[in-house]
Amino acid sequence: MPREKGLYPMIFFFFFLIPVFYLQNKRPITLC
């Protein structure tokens, strides 16, 4: 199933990005 093979990496990518954005919104880091 090629669709499932392409879907799993996307789910893993979103699960990794969501906590990062959540932490940045809670505790904003000013790089400038």
C-alpha positions in Angstrom: 0.0 0.0 0.0 2.0 3.1 -1.2 -0.5 5.5 0.4 0.1 4.1 3.9 3.9 4.2 3.3 3.7 7.9 2.5 1.2 8.6 5.3 3.3 7.2 8.2 6.2 9.6 7.8 3.8 12.5 7.7 2.2 11.5 11.0 5.6 11.1 12.6 6.6 14.5 11.3 3.5 16.2 12.7 3.8 14.5 16.0 7.4 15.9 16.2 6.4 19.4 15.1 3.3 20.0 17.2 5.1 19.9 20.6 7.8 22.2 19.2 5.3 24.9 18.2 3.3 24.3 21.4 6.5 25.0 23.5 7.4 28.0 21.4 3.9 29.5 21.8 3.9 28.9 25.6 7.4 30.2 26.1 8.3 32.4 23.1 12.1 32.5 22.4 13.2 35.8 20.9 16.3 35.1 18.7 16.7 38.7 17.6 
